[in-house]
């Protein structure tokens, strides 16, 4: 199990790469975050999934964006986060 600080650092790097439009770097880092946080940090996993959604939306890869949206919602740590994910994705649509 990876330390939370390490995972959060990777998440920040991924978000930074996405903000700089370095889509491939962002996708790779979000996938790393998902790998390290899957069972131990569900909130971080949820955020990484939606980070990948944003990256795929930037590329116009809507099928992949939908795949990771569903992945995030299926792994939401609780009902409140599930609802929050639905709400924010609805706003961005």
C-alpha positions in Angstrom: 0.0 0.0 0.0 1.4 3.3 -1.1 1.6 6.3 1.3 -1.2 8.9 0.9 1.3 11.7 0.5 3.0 9.9 -2.5 -0.4 9.3 -4.1 -1.5 12.9 -3.6 1.7 14.1 -5.1 1.1 12.0 -8.2 -2.4 13.3 -8.4 -1.1 16.9 -8.3 1.4 16.1 -11.1 -1.4 14.6 -13.2 -3.6 17.6 -12.8 -0.7 19.9 -13.6 0.0 18.0 -16.8 -3.6 18.2 -17.7 -3.7 21.9 -17.1 -0.6 22.3 -19.3 -2.4 20.2 -22.0 0.2 17.4 -21.7 -2.6 14.8 -22.2 -0.5 11.7 -22.5 1.5 12.5 -19.4 -1.7 13.3 -17.5 -3.3 10.1 -18.5 -0.3 8.0 -17.5 -0.1 9.7 -14.1 -3.9 9.4 -13.4 -3.6 5.7 -14.2 -0.7 5.4 -11.7 -2.8 7.2 -9.1 -5.6 4.8 -9.7 -3.3 1.8 -9.4 -1.8 3.0 -6.0 -5.1 4.2 -4.5 -7.6 1.5 -5.7 -8.2 -0.3 -2.4 -6.7 2.0 0.1 -7.8 5.6 -0.8 -11.2 5.5 -2.5 -11.7 9.3 -2.6 -8.3 9.7 -4.4 -9.2 6.9 -6.8 -12.5 8.6 -7.6 -10.7 11.9 -8.4 -8.2 10.1 -10.6 -10.9 8.5 -12.6 -12.6 11.8 -13.2 -9.1 13.2 -14.1 -8.9 10.6 -16.8 -12.4 11.6 -17.9 -11.2 15.2 -18.4 -8.1 14.0 -20.3 -10.2 11.8 -22.6 -12.7 14.6 -23.2 -9.8 16.9 -24.2 -8.8 14.3 -26.8 -12.4 13.8 -28.0 -12.3 10.2 -26.9 -15.8 10.1 -25.5 -16.1 6.3 -25.2 -13.1 6.3 -22.9 -14.4 9.3 -21.0 -17.7 7.4 -20.4 -15.8 4.3 -19.4 -13.9 6.1 -16.6 -17.0 8.0 -15.5 -18.7 4.7 -14.9 -15.6 3.4 -13.2 -15.5 6.4 -10.8 -19.2 6.1 -10.0 -19.0 2.3 -9.4 -16.1 2.8 -7.0 -17.5 5.9 -5.2 -16.6 5.6 -1.5 -20.1 6.5 -0.4 -23.5 7.6 -1.7 -22.7 11.3 -1.2 -19.6 11.1 -3.4 -21.6 9.1 -5.9 -24.2 11.9 -6.1 -21.5 14.6 -6.2 -19.9 12.8 -9.2 -23.2 12.6 -11.0 -23.8 16.3 -10.3 -20.4 17.6 -11.5 -20.4 15.4 -14.6 -23.9 16.7 -15.5 -22.7 20.3 -15.2 -19.7 19.7 -17.5 -21.8 17.9 -20.1 
